[in-house]
Amino acid sequence: MRITTSMMSNKYIKNLNKSAYEMNKLSEKVDTGRKFSKGSEDPVSAIKAYKLRREYRTTMIYETNIRDVESFLTSAETNLTEIHNNMEKVYTSYLQGINGTMNAETRKIIAKELENLQGSILTSLNAKFEDRYVFGGTSKEVIPFTVDDSGNLFFKGLNVDDPNDKDALDALANDTINIDLGLGMTFTGTEPDATLNTDTVFDMSMSGIGFMGYGGTGDDPENLYNLIGKIKDELEKENFDYNEITKYIGKFEEQKNQVLVGITDIGAKTNYLDFLKTRNEDNQFNLNKKILDVEFEDPAEAIVNFKMQEYSYNAALSMGNKILQNSFIDFMK
């Protein structure tokens, strides 16, 4: 078969263009740092990269949720600590008030102090964080604690010391606000009867009725706010009865400790949240590393590959000058 100059030229140009194309691709990788710019260039890696990026976006959602819950718990702890501090002041005033040496005027002054502390406690109980009442459980719009003209405390419209409302208050005390923080939220059963597996979510609910107490009667309250009211009323009586007022001391101490339990519970949730935060950060780091491995070139390797291809291209140009420098007439001589 006769090899003509035209055939040699066409073959050479084809190979040279291929070499130039490869060099341009490698140059683009050096410039962008990416292994591929279109999914069609590497479909398998593109699909893998898409899945990794979707997982990474999910961890970003978890990060936002964790940050929001963290701020919410900080607000809850601040307000609950304020409530406990006021309870300690109430307790100190209570002990002063039952001192047998106190006269009626002094007891009335102490009673007024207790009334003011009641107001401060109520304010903390109705504290808000962004658009949510901190101690309102699942309800966002309804103010959790209200007081009627007789001084009786209500939680979401229910009298906290009415035995008839105890079952409803039990349910409200156990309100849950479950949020997905990366524990692999799952359900048991099938729709529409599927139930959430609570160990796969984080409960951020802080129902105030749980630590304030409920379920007593008007004469024998279980609620701290109402207990303070009863102590205040006893101190204001003209016929002050030491035995009558001291019967509340044990119950007050017991309920005051429930506030401490609430603070401890927040601390435990915060510690667990720190664990989830670290866990999510580790996941983000690992996913980011995988994304880099799948999508991006090693800079040094990309430069070396480009330089090698550039050398090959320049060598081909040099070789072409030597092969194709003779004209058709030269071959005929």
Secondary structure, DSSP 8 states (H G I E B T S, - for coil): ----HHHHHHHHHHHHHHHHHHHHHHHHHHHH-BS-SSGGGSHHHHHHHHHHHHHHHHHHHHHHHHHHHHHHHHHHHHHHHHHHHHHHHHHHHHHHHT-TT--HHHHHHHHHHHHHHHHHHHHHHT-EETTEETTBTT-SSS-SEEE-TT--EEETTEETT-GGGHHHHHHHHT---EE-SSS---EES-TTS-EE-GGGSEE---BHHHHH-----SSS--SHHHHHHHHHHHHH-SS--HHHHHTTHHHHHHHHHHHHHHHHHHHHHHHHHHHHHHHHHHHHHHHHHHHHHHHB--HHHHHHHHHHHHHHHHHHHHHHHHHS-S-HHHHH-
